[in-house]
Every structure is written in structure tokens, then in C-alpha cells.
Amino acid sequence: MADDCLFCKIVAGEIPAQKVDEDEHTIAFMDISPWTRGHALVIPREHSPNLYEIPDEQLARTAAAAKRLAKRMKERLGCDGINLINSCEPAAWQTVFHFHIHVIPRYDDDPLRLPTRPEEGDPEEIAKVAEELRG
């Protein structure tokens, strides 16, 4: 547990949260700034600041809890789809430095839009980056 971590304080019961699911390894609770109806967060009980540092077993448990919640959202909220989002580091929009997965129900008529429109990339640049990643 990190003393200054908002999510660790939720795990410890020091800060209230609208919990919707929990087990011995994870907690899921409603996001206080929801992007859509039902937007929730799934976190591991143990503190890991981000994707780079979370142990694989803890990541797997958190992902399984996100899947469990997504299925429940589909059944109970009647959403048309689900986004799972993890932001890692400030450049990727991370604001709370305790690993978490946003589980965002999507509805055909909701206001969310892609932050960018996919466009075909430069094949040479794609091949160059692929080579860097293979090494």
C-alpha cells in the first residue's frame, strides 16, 4: 500500500467508493467522472503504479475481474459494447498512479468518439518500427 495513493485508500476503506465487485485480489468501483453510464474501474488490491511494474499474476487477476464486470455490464445495463482502457504514464493520460483498468460500457447513441481517426500509415516506417521491436 502506498500512503499517498487514492486507490490504496479505497482498498483500505479510508475513502468511500461505490463498489460493484470484489474478490481477495481485486476491487471494482464506479468512476466518479464517468464517460458513459456505468463507467467503472477495476484495480488490484496490491499497489503497483502502472503496467510496467504490475506483476504478471496480479495483471491476469485484474484483467479477469475486468472481463467479469464487462460481462455483467452487458447483461444488466444492456450496453452495445465495452471499452477496456489502461493509461500508463501521464503522456497516455494516467492520473492515478495505481494500476487500473477502465471498464466503459458503450451505447450506440453515447457521446464518446474516437480520439483519432485511423489512417493508413507509411509501410516503410511501420517496417522500421517492427524491426526495432523485434530486436
N, CA, C and O atoms as CSV, one atom per row, in Angstrom:
chain,resi,resn,atom,element,x,y,z
A,1,MET,N,N,0.839,-1.182,0.000
A,1,MET,CA,C,0.000,0.000,0.000
A,1,MET,C,C,0.882,1.242,0.000
A,1,MET,O,O,1.858,1.331,0.745
A,2,ALA,N,N,0.522,2.192,-0.845
A,2,ALA,CA,C,1.240,3.463,-0.891
A,2,ALA,C,C,0.428,4.496,-0.107
A,2,ALA,O,O,-0.767,4.670,-0.349
A,3,ASP,N,N,1.073,5.164,0.815
A,3,ASP,CA,C,0.380,6.087,1.718
A,3,ASP,C,C,-0.361,7.217,1.011
A,3,ASP,O,O,-1.418,7.645,1.475
A,4,ASP,N,N,0.176,7.701,-0.096
A,4,ASP,CA,C,-0.432,8.840,-0.774
A,4,ASP,C,C,-1.308,8.445,-1.962
A,4,ASP,O,O,-1.697,9.303,-2.755
A,5,CYS,N,N,-1.617,7.173,-2.091
A,5,CYS,CA,C,-2.371,6.672,-3.250
A,5,CYS,C,C,-3.874,6.655,-2.966
A,5,CYS,O,O,-4.336,6.020,-2.018
A,6,LEU,N,N,-4.613,7.358,-3.800
A,6,LEU,CA,C,-6.073,7.420,-3.682
A,6,LEU,C,C,-6.701,6.023,-3.721
A,6,LEU,O,O,-7.575,5.713,-2.912
A,7,PHE,N,N,-6.260,5.189,-4.652
A,7,PHE,CA,C,-6.855,3.862,-4.786
A,7,PHE,C,C,-6.474,2.949,-3.627
A,7,PHE,O,O,-7.281,2.113,-3.219
A,8,CYS,N,N,-5.274,3.087,-3.092
A,8,CYS,CA,C,-4.913,2.315,-1.898
A,8,CYS,C,C,-5.812,2.698,-0.728
A,8,CYS,O,O,-6.159,1.855,0.099
A,9,LYS,N,N,-6.184,3.970,-0.663
A,9,LYS,CA,C,-7.085,4.421,0.399
A,9,LYS,C,C,-8.485,3.848,0.211
A,9,LYS,O,O,-9.179,3.583,1.193
A,10,ILE,N,N,-8.908,3.652,-1.028
A,10,ILE,CA,C,-10.188,2.980,-1.284
A,10,ILE,C,C,-10.097,1.523,-0.845
A,10,ILE,O,O,-11.012,1.011,-0.200
A,11,VAL,N,N,-9.002,0.855,-1.188
A,11,VAL,CA,C,-8.803,-0.540,-0.779
A,11,VAL,C,C,-8.856,-0.650,0.743
A,11,VAL,O,O,-9.455,-1.582,1.278
A,12,ALA,N,N,-8.229,0.301,1.440
A,12,ALA,CA,C,-8.164,0.272,2.909
A,12,ALA,C,C,-9.463,0.728,3.572
A,12,ALA,O,O,-9.594,0.641,4.793
A,13,GLY,N,N,-10.417,1.208,2.788
A,13,GLY,CA,C,-11.682,1.682,3.350
A,13,GLY,C,C,-11.599,3.082,3.929
A,13,GLY,O,O,-12.518,3.513,4.626
A,14,GLU,N,N,-10.525,3.797,3.658
A,14,GLU,CA,C,-10.357,5.154,4.172
A,14,GLU,C,C,-11.128,6.187,3.353
A,14,GLU,O,O,-11.465,7.260,3.852
A,15,ILE,N,N,-11.401,5.855,2.098
A,15,ILE,CA,C,-12.174,6.715,1.202
A,15,ILE,C,C,-13.329,5.880,0.678
A,15,ILE,O,O,-13.121,4.751,0.234
A,16,PRO,N,N,-14.544,6.415,0.720
A,16,PRO,CA,C,-15.686,5.633,0.223
A,16,PRO,C,C,-15.664,5.495,-1.299
A,16,PRO,O,O,-15.139,6.345,-2.017
A,17,ALA,N,N,-16.243,4.412,-1.755
A,17,ALA,CA,C,-16.385,4.162,-3.189
A,17,ALA,C,C,-17.630,3.318,-3.401
A,17,ALA,O,O,-18.020,2.535,-2.535
A,18,GLN,N,N,-18.240,3.485,-4.545
A,18,GLN,CA,C,-19.395,2.659,-4.922
A,18,GLN,C,C,-18.858,1.361,-5.522
A,18,GLN,O,O,-18.715,1.244,-6.740
A,19,LYS,N,N,-18.565,0.394,-4.666
A,19,LYS,CA,C,-18.019,-0.883,-5.121
A,19,LYS,C,C,-19.107,-1.697,-5.813
A,19,LYS,O,O,-20.254,-1.738,-5.369
A,20,VAL,N,N,-18.721,-2.337,-6.901
A,20,VAL,CA,C,-19.663,-3.176,-7.640
A,20,VAL,C,C,-19.213,-4.628,-7.744
A,20,VAL,O,O,-19.987,-5.500,-8.138
A,21,ASP,N,N,-17.952,-4.879,-7.386
A,21,ASP,CA,C,-17.440,-6.245,-7.416
A,21,ASP,C,C,-16.137,-6.260,-6.626
A,21,ASP,O,O,-15.389,-5.283,-6.635
A,22,GLU,N,N,-15.872,-7.359,-5.951
A,22,GLU,CA,C,-14.576,-7.512,-5.306
A,22,GLU,C,C,-14.327,-8.976,-5.009
A,22,GLU,O,O,-15.251,-9.772,-4.833
A,23,ASP,N,N,-13.053,-9.300,-4.961
A,23,ASP,CA,C,-12.618,-10.613,-4.518
A,23,ASP,C,C,-11.355,-10.400,-3.693
A,23,ASP,O,O,-11.026,-9.263,-3.354
A,24,GLU,N,N,-10.658,-11.454,-3.371
A,24,GLU,CA,C,-9.496,-11.293,-2.492
A,24,GLU,C,C,-8.344,-10.543,-3.154
A,24,GLU,O,O,-7.430,-10.090,-2.465
A,25,HIS,N,N,-8.372,-10.403,-4.494
A,25,HIS,CA,C,-7.264,-9.767,-5.207
A,25,HIS,C,C,-7.617,-8.427,-5.854
A,25,HIS,O,O,-6.727,-7.617,-6.116
A,26,THR,N,N,-8.911,-8.183,-6.113
A,26,THR,CA,C,-9.304,-7.002,-6.883
A,26,THR,C,C,-10.548,-6.338,-6.298
A,26,THR,O,O,-11.305,-6.935,-5.534
A,27,ILE,N,N,-10.723,-5.084,-6.689
A,27,ILE,CA,C,-11.938,-4.338,-6.370
A,27,ILE,C,C,-12.365,-3.607,-7.633
A,27,ILE,O,O,-11.525,-3.079,-8.362
A,28,ALA,N,N,-13.664,-3.575,-7.895
A,28,ALA,CA,C,-14.225,-2.770,-8.983
A,28,ALA,C,C,-15.181,-1.760,-8.363
A,28,ALA,O,O,-15.992,-2.097,-7.500
A,29,PHE,N,N,-15.071,-0.528,-8.816
A,29,PHE,CA,C,-15.934,0.534,-8.283
A,29,PHE,C,C,-16.258,1.536,-9.381
A,29,PHE,O,O,-15.571,1.613,-10.400
A,30,MET,N,N,-17.310,2.294,-9.152
A,30,MET,CA,C,-17.768,3.264,-10.137
A,30,MET,C,C,-16.788,4.427,-10.238
A,30,MET,O,O,-16.265,4.904,-9.231
A,31,ASP,N,N,-16.545,4.876,-11.464
A,31,ASP,CA,C,-15.705,6.047,-11.705
A,31,ASP,C,C,-16.503,7.286,-11.298
A,31,ASP,O,O,-17.679,7.406,-11.644
A,32,ILE,N,N,-15.877,8.202,-10.573
A,32,ILE,CA,C,-16.605,9.407,-10.127
A,32,ILE,C,C,-16.723,10.460,-11.230
A,32,ILE,O,O,-17.418,11.461,-11.056
A,33,SER,N,N,-16.059,10.245,-12.348
A,33,SER,CA,C,-16.183,11.126,-13.522
A,33,SER,C,C,-16.490,10.249,-14.735
A,33,SER,O,O,-15.667,10.128,-15.642
A,34,PRO,N,N,-17.666,9.644,-14.750
A,34,PRO,CA,C,-17.962,8.645,-15.792
A,34,PRO,C,C,-18.062,9.233,-17.189
A,34,PRO,O,O,-18.631,10.304,-17.401
A,35,TRP,N,N,-17.491,8.496,-18.135
A,35,TRP,CA,C,-17.588,8.882,-19.536
A,35,TRP,C,C,-18.912,8.420,-20.135
A,35,TRP,O,O,-19.434,9.050,-21.055
A,36,THR,N,N,-19.458,7.310,-19.610
A,36,THR,CA,C,-20.760,6.809,-20.028
A,36,THR,C,C,-21.453,6.223,-18.798
A,36,THR,O,O,-20.838,6.073,-17.742
A,37,ARG,N,N,-22.721,5.899,-18.944
A,37,ARG,CA,C,-23.490,5.282,-17.855
A,37,ARG,C,C,-22.875,3.921,-17.515
A,37,ARG,O,O,-22.829,3.026,-18.359
A,38,GLY,N,N,-22.406,3.775,-16.286
A,38,GLY,CA,C,-21.849,2.505,-15.835
A,38,GLY,C,C,-20.330,2.440,-15.822
A,38,GLY,O,O,-19.777,1.417,-15.419
A,39,HIS,N,N,-19.637,3.483,-16.243
A,39,HIS,CA,C,-18.170,3.507,-16.286
A,39,HIS,C,C,-17.611,3.146,-14.911
A,39,HIS,O,O,-17.939,3.785,-13.911
A,40,ALA,N,N,-16.773,2.126,-14.872
A,40,ALA,CA,C,-16.206,1.649,-13.613
A,40,ALA,C,C,-14.703,1.408,-13.771
A,40,ALA,O,O,-14.178,1.375,-14.884
A,41,LEU,N,N,-14.034,1.242,-12.648
A,41,LEU,CA,C,-12.602,0.950,-12.615
A,41,LEU,C,C,-12.379,-0.374,-11.904
A,41,LEU,O,O,-13.073,-0.690,-10.938
A,42,VAL,N,N,-11.428,-1.134,-12.373
A,42,VAL,CA,C,-11.019,-2.369,-11.710
A,42,VAL,C,C,-9.559,-2.199,-11.320
A,42,VAL,O,O,-8.715,-1.856,-12.149
A,43,ILE,N,N,-9.271,-2.447,-10.035
A,43,ILE,CA,C,-7.907,-2.279,-9.528
A,43,ILE,C,C,-7.471,-3.520,-8.762
A,43,ILE,O,O,-8.301,-4.239,-8.205
A,44,PRO,N,N,-6.159,-3.768,-8.738
A,44,PRO,CA,C,-5.656,-4.804,-7.837
A,44,PRO,C,C,-5.616,-4.241,-6.419
A,44,PRO,O,O,-5.410,-3.041,-6.235
A,45,ARG,N,N,-5.806,-5.078,-5.442
A,45,ARG,CA,C,-5.717,-4.624,-4.054
A,45,ARG,C,C,-4.287,-4.201,-3.697
A,45,ARG,O,O,-4.088,-3.273,-2.913
A,46,GLU,N,N,-3.309,-4.877,-4.268
A,46,GLU,CA,C,-1.913,-4.534,-4.013
A,46,GLU,C,C,-1.495,-3.398,-4.938
A,46,GLU,O,O,-1.878,-3.356,-6.107
A,47,HIS,N,N,-0.709,-2.486,-4.397
A,47,HIS,CA,C,-0.281,-1.317,-5.167
A,47,HIS,C,C,0.787,-1.672,-6.194
A,47,HIS,O,O,1.813,-2.269,-5.866
A,48,SER,N,N,0.530,-1.302,-7.417
A,48,SER,CA,C,1.514,-1.279,-8.498
A,48,SER,C,C,1.227,0.006,-9.254
A,48,SER,O,O,0.077,0.248,-9.621
A,49,PRO,N,N,2.224,0.831,-9.497
A,49,PRO,CA,C,1.949,2.138,-10.084
A,49,PRO,C,C,1.460,2.109,-11.528
A,49,PRO,O,O,0.729,3.006,-11.947
A,50,ASN,N,N,1.854,1.090,-12.295
A,50,ASN,CA,C,1.458,1.105,-13.708
A,50,ASN,C,C,1.676,-0.272,-14.344
A,50,ASN,O,O,2.068,-1.232,-13.681
A,51,LEU,N,N,1.410,-0.331,-15.634
A,51,LEU,CA,C,1.508,-1.579,-16.388
A,51,LEU,C,C,2.922,-2.150,-16.383
A,51,LEU,O,O,3.099,-3.368,-16.360
A,52,TYR,N,N,3.927,-1.277,-16.405
A,52,TYR,CA,C,5.307,-1.755,-16.427
A,52,TYR,C,C,5.673,-2.508,-15.157
A,52,TYR,O,O,6.496,-3.422,-15.192
A,53,GLU,N,N,5.074,-2.133,-14.048
A,53,GLU,CA,C,5.512,-2.648,-12.755
A,53,GLU,C,C,4.590,-3.681,-12.118
A,53,GLU,O,O,4.979,-4.322,-11.141
A,54,ILE,N,N,3.392,-3.858,-12.637
A,54,ILE,CA,C,2.468,-4.817,-12.040
A,54,ILE,C,C,2.955,-6.243,-12.309
A,54,ILE,O,O,3.281,-6.572,-13.449
A,55,PRO,N,N,3.009,-7.088,-11.288
A,55,PRO,CA,C,3.386,-8.489,-11.517
A,55,PRO,C,C,2.379,-9.178,-12.450
A,55,PRO,O,O,1.185,-8.880,-12.418
A,56,ASP,N,N,2.870,-10.085,-13.263
A,56,ASP,CA,C,2.024,-10.750,-14.261
A,56,ASP,C,C,0.789,-11.408,-13.643
A,56,ASP,O,O,-0.308,-11.314,-14.193
A,57,GLU,N,N,0.966,-12.063,-12.515
A,57,GLU,CA,C,-0.162,-12.743,-11.874
A,57,GLU,C,C,-1.233,-11.736,-11.440
A,57,GLU,O,O,-2.430,-11.986,-11.583
A,58,GLN,N,N,-0.790,-10.611,-10.916
A,58,GLN,CA,C,-1.717,-9.567,-10.489
A,58,GLN,C,C,-2.424,-8.950,-11.706
A,58,GLN,O,O,-3.615,-8.645,-11.646
A,59,LEU,N,N,-1.698,-8.771,-12.788
A,59,LEU,CA,C,-2.288,-8.264,-14.031
A,59,LEU,C,C,-3.360,-9.222,-14.545
A,59,LEU,O,O,-4.442,-8.795,-14.948
A,60,ALA,N,N,-3.056,-10.501,-14.528
A,60,ALA,CA,C,-4.017,-11.506,-15.008
A,60,ALA,C,C,-5.286,-11.495,-14.162
A,60,ALA,O,O,-6.390,-11.586,-14.699
A,61,ARG,N,N,-5.137,-11.384,-12.852
A,61,ARG,CA,C,-6.314,-11.350,-11.973
A,61,ARG,C,C,-7.149,-10.093,-12.212
A,61,ARG,O,O,-8.379,-10.144,-12.194
A,62,THR,N,N,-6.474,-8.970,-12.437
A,62,THR,CA,C,-7.190,-7.719,-12.676
A,62,THR,C,C,-7.914,-7.775,-14.020
A,62,THR,O,O,-9.052,-7.321,-14.132
A,63,ALA,N,N,-7.262,-8.326,-15.029
A,63,ALA,CA,C,-7.903,-8.476,-16.338
A,63,ALA,C,C,-9.103,-9.417,-16.255
A,63,ALA,O,O,-10.131,-9.159,-16.881
A,64,ALA,N,N,-8.986,-10.495,-15.497
A,64,ALA,CA,C,-10.110,-11.427,-15.336
A,64,ALA,C,C,-11.281,-10.738,-14.634
A,64,ALA,O,O,-12.437,-10.968,-14.987
A,65,ALA,N,N,-10.986,-9.899,-13.648
A,65,ALA,CA,C,-12.053,-9.161,-12.958
A,65,ALA,C,C,-12.702,-8.155,-13.900
A,65,ALA,O,O,-13.914,-7.950,-13.840
A,66,ALA,N,N,-11.917,-7.526,-14.768
A,66,ALA,CA,C,-12.477,-6.593,-15.755
A,66,ALA,C,C,-13.395,-7.333,-16.725
A,66,ALA,O,O,-14.452,-6.822,-17.095
A,67,LYS,N,N,-12.995,-8.527,-17.136
A,67,LYS,CA,C,-13.837,-9.334,-18.025
A,67,LYS,C,C,-15.146,-9.703,-17.335
A,67,LYS,O,O,-16.219,-9.616,-17.933
A,68,ARG,N,N,-15.049,-10.116,-16.074
A,68,ARG,CA,C,-16.244,-10.485,-15.306
A,68,ARG,C,C,-17.210,-9.297,-15.231
A,68,ARG,O,O,-18.416,-9.456,-15.416
A,69,LEU,N,N,-16.669,-8.111,-14.960
A,69,LEU,CA,C,-17.510,-6.923,-14.866
A,69,LEU,C,C,-18.085,-6.546,-16.228
A,69,LEU,O,O,-19.251,-6.160,-16.315
A,70,ALA,N,N,-17.297,-6.650,-17.282
A,70,ALA,CA,C,-17.785,-6.326,-18.621
A,70,ALA,C,C,-18.970,-7.212,-19.001
A,70,ALA,O,O,-19.949,-6.729,-19.570
A,71,LYS,N,N,-18.884,-8.497,-18.692
A,71,LYS,CA,C,-19.996,-9.404,-18.985
A,71,LYS,C,C,-21.243,-9.020,-18.189
A,71,LYS,O,O,-22.358,-9.075,-18.708
A,72,ARG,N,N,-21.050,-8.637,-16.941
A,72,ARG,CA,C,-22.173,-8.212,-16.110
A,72,ARG,C,C,-22.800,-6.933,-16.671
A,72,ARG,O,O,-24.023,-6.798,-16.697
A,73,MET,N,N,-21.968,-6.005,-17.116
A,73,MET,CA,C,-22.479,-4.761,-17.709
A,73,MET,C,C,-23.318,-5.062,-18.945
A,73,MET,O,O,-24.390,-4.486,-19.130
A,74,LYS,N,N,-22.834,-5.952,-19.779
A,74,LYS,CA,C,-23.569,-6.324,-20.993
A,74,LYS,C,C,-24.935,-6.888,-20.638
A,74,LYS,O,O,-25.940,-6.528,-21.252
A,75,GLU,N,N,-24.975,-7.778,-19.641
A,75,GLU,CA,C,-26.226,-8.408,-19.232
A,75,GLU,C,C,-27.173,-7.442,-18.534
A,75,GLU,O,O,-28.368,-7.428,-18.832
A,76,ARG,N,N,-26.660,-6.638,-17.612
A,76,ARG,CA,C,-27.529,-5.832,-16.748
A,76,ARG,C,C,-27.775,-4.412,-17.236
A,76,ARG,O,O,-28.821,-3.832,-16.943
A,77,LEU,N,N,-26.836,-3.848,-17.970
A,77,LEU,CA,C,-27.013,-2.475,-18.439
A,77,LEU,C,C,-27.482,-2.422,-19.887
A,77,LEU,O,O,-27.921,-1.376,-20.365
A,78,GLY,N,N,-27.388,-3.543,-20.578
A,78,GLY,CA,C,-27.830,-3.585,-21.964
A,78,GLY,C,C,-26.985,-2.735,-22.895
A,78,GLY,O,O,-27.480,-2.228,-23.901
A,79,CYS,N,N,-25.712,-2.577,-22.561
A,79,CYS,CA,C,-24.846,-1.765,-23.411
A,79,CYS,C,C,-24.588,-2.486,-24.737
A,79,CYS,O,O,-24.774,-3.697,-24.856
A,80,ASP,N,N,-24.160,-1.713,-25.714
A,80,ASP,CA,C,-23.929,-2.247,-27.050
A,80,ASP,C,C,-22.490,-2.693,-27.270
A,80,ASP,O,O,-22.182,-3.329,-28.278
A,81,GLY,N,N,-21.615,-2.365,-26.340
A,81,GLY,CA,C,-20.212,-2.734,-26.435
A,81,GLY,C,C,-19.493,-2.308,-25.169
A,81,GLY,O,O,-20.101,-1.730,-24.268
A,82,ILE,N,N,-18.219,-2.587,-25.098
A,82,ILE,CA,C,-17.398,-2.262,-23.923
A,82,ILE,C,C,-16.022,-1.801,-24.406
A,82,ILE,O,O,-15.458,-2.376,-25.336
A,83,ASN,N,N,-15.493,-0.766,-23.770
A,83,ASN,CA,C,-14.082,-0.410,-23.927
A,83,ASN,C,C,-13.357,-0.774,-22.644
A,83,ASN,O,O,-13.845,-0.489,-21.551
A,84,LEU,N,N,-12.192,-1.401,-22.768
A,84,LEU,CA,C,-11.267,-1.580,-21.654
A,84,LEU,C,C,-10.083,-0.679,-21.950
A,84,LEU,O,O,-9.466,-0.789,-23.010
A,85,ILE,N,N,-9.760,0.212,-21.020
A,85,ILE,CA,C,-8.667,1.155,-21.244
A,85,ILE,C,C,-7.745,1.162,-20.034
A,85,ILE,O,O,-8.193,1.243,-18.891
A,86,ASN,N,N,-6.457,1.077,-20.307
A,86,ASN,CA,C,-5.444,1.296,-19.287
A,86,ASN,C,C,-4.554,2.416,-19.783
A,86,ASN,O,O,-4.074,2.381,-20.916
A,87,SER,N,N,-4.336,3.400,-18.946
A,87,SER,CA,C,-3.437,4.506,-19.278
A,87,SER,C,C,-2.169,4.331,-18.455
A,87,SER,O,O,-2.228,4.161,-17.237
A,88,CYS,N,N,-1.028,4.375,-19.123
A,88,CYS,CA,C,0.253,4.148,-18.459
A,88,CYS,C,C,1.150,5.354,-18.679
A,88,CYS,O,O,1.669,5.570,-19.774
A,89,GLU,N,N,1.322,6.122,-17.637
A,89,GLU,CA,C,2.130,7.334,-17.577
A,89,GLU,C,C,1.330,8.548,-18.073
A,89,GLU,O,O,0.371,8.407,-18.832
A,90,PRO,N,N,1.745,9.737,-17.630
A,90,PRO,CA,C,0.994,10.952,-17.956
A,90,PRO,C,C,0.781,11.187,-19.454
A,90,PRO,O,O,-0.276,11.680,-19.848
A,91,ALA,N,N,1.748,10.849,-20.284
A,91,ALA,CA,C,1.589,11.053,-21.721
A,91,ALA,C,C,0.422,10.242,-22.287
A,91,ALA,O,O,-0.125,10.577,-23.337
A,92,ALA,N,N,0.050,9.174,-21.581
A,92,ALA,CA,C,-1.060,8.316,-22.005
A,92,ALA,C,C,-2.304,8.549,-21.146
A,92,ALA,O,O,-3.210,7.717,-21.127
A,93,TRP,N,N,-2.347,9.673,-20.441
A,93,TRP,CA,C,-3.499,10.123,-19.652
A,93,TRP,C,C,-3.611,9.505,-18.279
A,93,TRP,O,O,-4.670,9.622,-17.661
A,94,GLN,N,N,-2.577,8.847,-17.759
A,94,GLN,CA,C,-2.672,8.295,-16.410
A,94,GLN,C,C,-2.627,9.437,-15.402
A,94,GLN,O,O,-1.732,10.281,-15.445
A,95,THR,N,N,-3.608,9.455,-14.489
A,95,THR,CA,C,-3.665,10.498,-13.460
A,95,THR,C,C,-3.605,9.924,-12.050
A,95,THR,O,O,-3.214,10.629,-11.120
A,96,VAL,N,N,-3.980,8.671,-11.873
A,96,VAL,CA,C,-3.849,7.993,-10.588
A,96,VAL,C,C,-2.831,6.876,-10.797
A,96,VAL,O,O,-3.010,6.013,-11.657
A,97,PHE,N,N,-1.769,6.902,-10.007
A,97,PHE,CA,C,-0.646,6.012,-10.248
A,97,PHE,C,C,-0.731,4.739,-9.413
A,97,PHE,O,O,0.151,4.417,-8.617
A,98,HIS,N,N,-1.836,4.035,-9.634
A,98,HIS,CA,C,-2.131,2.699,-9.105
A,98,HIS,C,C,-2.764,2.006,-10.304
A,98,HIS,O,O,-3.779,2.475,-10.819
A,99,PHE,N,N,-2.185,0.903,-10.755
A,99,PHE,CA,C,-2.679,0.256,-11.967
A,99,PHE,C,C,-4.196,0.106,-11.904
A,99,PHE,O,O,-4.746,-0.292,-10.877
A,100,HIS,N,N,-4.865,0.428,-13.006
A,100,HIS,CA,C,-6.311,0.248,-13.080
A,100,HIS,C,C,-6.751,0.088,-14.535
A,100,HIS,O,O,-6.089,0.537,-15.471
A,101,ILE,N,N,-7.877,-0.562,-14.675
A,101,ILE,CA,C,-8.494,-0.748,-15.981
A,101,ILE,C,C,-9.855,-0.066,-15.943
A,101,ILE,O,O,-10.688,-0.360,-15.085
A,102,HIS,N,N,-10.068,0.845,-16.884
A,102,HIS,CA,C,-11.382,1.446,-17.055
A,102,HIS,C,C,-12.255,0.436,-17.806
A,102,HIS,O,O,-11.847,-0.083,-18.845
A,103,VAL,N,N,-13.429,0.163,-17.295
A,103,VAL,CA,C,-14.400,-0.689,-17.982
A,103,VAL,C,C,-15.558,0.248,-18.334
A,103,VAL,O,O,-16.324,0.667,-17.466
A,104,ILE,N,N,-15.666,0.564,-19.618
A,104,ILE,CA,C,-16.581,1.609,-20.062
A,104,ILE,C,C,-17.661,1.002,-20.949
A,104,ILE,O,O,-17.386,0.605,-22.081
A,105,PRO,N,N,-18.894,0.929,-20.434
A,105,PRO,CA,C,-19.988,0.456,-21.285
A,105,PRO,C,C,-20.203,1.451,-22.428
A,105,PRO,O,O,-20.149,2.664,-22.226
A,106,ARG,N,N,-20.443,0.931,-23.607
A,106,ARG,CA,C,-20.677,1.792,-24.761
A,106,ARG,C,C,-22.082,1.562,-25.281
A,106,ARG,O,O,-22.581,0.437,-25.309
A,107,TYR,N,N,-22.692,2.630,-25.683
A,107,TYR,CA,C,-24.058,2.620,-26.191
A,107,TYR,C,C,-24.032,3.246,-27.576
A,107,TYR,O,O,-23.276,4.186,-27.823
A,108,ASP,N,N,-24.857,2.727,-28.479
A,108,ASP,CA,C,-24.853,3.241,-29.848
A,108,ASP,C,C,-25.026,4.758,-29.904
A,108,ASP,O,O,-24.484,5.409,-30.798
A,109,ASP,N,N,-25.765,5.318,-28.971
A,109,ASP,CA,C,-26.035,6.759,-29.001
A,109,ASP,C,C,-25.238,7.557,-27.970
A,109,ASP,O,O,-25.588,8.702,-27.685
A,110,ASP,N,N,-24.157,6.972,-27.394
A,110,ASP,CA,C,-23.407,7.735,-26.393
A,110,ASP,C,C,-22.530,8.789,-27.084
A,110,ASP,O,O,-22.285,8.704,-28.287
A,111,PRO,N,N,-22.059,9.780,-26.319
A,111,PRO,CA,C,-21.332,10.897,-26.925
A,111,PRO,C,C,-19.845,10.648,-27.198
A,111,PRO,O,O,-19.184,11.498,-27.795
A,112,LEU,N,N,-19.312,9.513,-26.779
A,112,LEU,CA,C,-17.878,9.281,-26.949
A,112,LEU,C,C,-17.533,9.028,-28.411
A,112,LEU,O,O,-18.272,8.360,-29.134
A,113,ARG,N,N,-16.405,9.570,-28.828
A,113,ARG,CA,C,-15.906,9.384,-30.184
A,113,ARG,C,C,-14.435,9.006,-30.108
A,113,ARG,O,O,-13.757,9.318,-29.129
A,114,LEU,N,N,-13.953,8.346,-31.122
A,114,LEU,CA,C,-12.533,8.018,-31.185
A,114,LEU,C,C,-11.718,9.303,-31.082
A,114,LEU,O,O,-12.064,10.307,-31.705
A,115,PRO,N,N,-10.639,9.281,-30.301
A,115,PRO,CA,C,-9.825,10.489,-30.192
A,115,PRO,C,C,-9.037,10.786,-31.471
A,115,PRO,O,O,-8.513,11.886,-31.644
A,116,THR,N,N,-8.961,9.813,-32.344
A,116,THR,CA,C,-8.286,9.993,-33.617
A,116,THR,C,C,-8.967,9.102,-34.647
A,116,THR,O,O,-9.615,8.118,-34.291
A,117,ARG,N,N,-8.826,9.436,-35.875
A,117,ARG,CA,C,-9.382,8.599,-36.940
A,117,ARG,C,C,-8.262,7.768,-37.535
A,117,ARG,O,O,-7.252,8.327,-37.963
A,118,PRO,N,N,-8.407,6.459,-37.575
A,118,PRO,CA,C,-7.358,5.622,-38.145
A,118,PRO,C,C,-7.091,5.980,-39.608
A,118,PRO,O,O,-8.008,6.068,-40.424
A,119,GLU,N,N,-5.829,6.180,-39.908
A,119,GLU,CA,C,-5.389,6.431,-41.280
A,119,GLU,C,C,-4.246,5.480,-41.579
A,119,GLU,O,O,-3.463,5.141,-40.691
A,120,GLU,N,N,-4.151,5.052,-42.821
A,120,GLU,CA,C,-3.102,4.126,-43.197
A,120,GLU,C,C,-1.737,4.768,-42.979
A,120,GLU,O,O,-1.504,5.915,-43.360
A,121,GLY,N,N,-0.855,4.014,-42.369
A,121,GLY,CA,C,0.488,4.509,-42.089
A,121,GLY,C,C,1.449,4.267,-43.235
A,121,GLY,O,O,1.119,3.603,-44.217
A,122,ASP,N,N,2.633,4.814,-43.093
A,122,ASP,CA,C,3.704,4.639,-44.070
A,122,ASP,C,C,4.273,3.228,-43.902
A,122,ASP,O,O,4.825,2.916,-42.847
A,123,PRO,N,N,4.150,2.374,-44.911
A,123,PRO,CA,C,4.621,0.996,-44.793
A,123,PRO,C,C,6.100,0.891,-44.424
A,123,PRO,O,O,6.478,-0.010,-43.676
A,124,GLU,N,N,6.944,1.792,-44.932
A,124,GLU,CA,C,8.373,1.747,-44.612
A,124,GLU,C,C,8.598,2.062,-43.135
A,124,GLU,O,O,9.410,1.407,-42.481
A,125,GLU,N,N,7.899,3.042,-42.613
A,125,GLU,CA,C,8.040,3.398,-41.196
A,125,GLU,C,C,7.516,2.267,-40.319
A,125,GLU,O,O,8.114,1.956,-39.289
A,126,ILE,N,N,6.408,1.650,-40.715
A,126,ILE,CA,C,5.856,0.523,-39.958
A,126,ILE,C,C,6.874,-0.620,-39.905
A,126,ILE,O,O,7.088,-1.215,-38.849
A,127,ALA,N,N,7.499,-0.924,-41.042
A,127,ALA,CA,C,8.501,-1.991,-41.096
A,127,ALA,C,C,9.717,-1.638,-40.234
A,127,ALA,O,O,10.272,-2.505,-39.560
A,128,LYS,N,N,10.129,-0.372,-40.254
A,128,LYS,CA,C,11.277,0.072,-39.462
A,128,LYS,C,C,10.996,-0.098,-37.965
A,128,LYS,O,O,11.838,-0.606,-37.225
A,129,VAL,N,N,9.821,0.325,-37.530
A,129,VAL,CA,C,9.460,0.202,-36.115
A,129,VAL,C,C,9.328,-1.275,-35.737
A,129,VAL,O,O,9.750,-1.675,-34.652
A,130,ALA,N,N,8.753,-2.073,-36.611
A,130,ALA,CA,C,8.646,-3.512,-36.347
A,130,ALA,C,C,10.015,-4.128,-36.128
A,130,ALA,O,O,10.191,-4.965,-35.242
A,131,GLU,N,N,10.985,-3.714,-36.934
A,131,GLU,CA,C,12.350,-4.232,-36.769
A,131,GLU,C,C,12.935,-3.819,-35.414
A,131,GLU,O,O,13.599,-4.620,-34.757
A,132,GLU,N,N,12.693,-2.581,-34.998
A,132,GLU,CA,C,13.171,-2.119,-33.684
A,132,GLU,C,C,12.566,-2.960,-32.561
A,132,GLU,O,O,13.248,-3.285,-31.590
A,133,LEU,N,N,11.306,-3.305,-32.693
A,133,LEU,CA,C,10.615,-4.061,-31.651
A,133,LEU,C,C,11.013,-5.529,-31.631
A,133,LEU,O,O,10.929,-6.176,-30.587
A,134,ARG,N,N,11.447,-6.067,-32.773
A,134,ARG,CA,C,11.854,-7.477,-32.823
A,134,ARG,C,C,13.183,-7.703,-32.103
A,134,ARG,O,O,13.427,-8.797,-31.595
A,135,GLY,N,N,14.024,-6.707,-32.052
A,135,GLY,CA,C,15.385,-6.834,-31.547
A,135,GLY,C,C,15.549,-7.163,-30.123
A,135,GLY,O,O,16.677,-7.282,-29.643
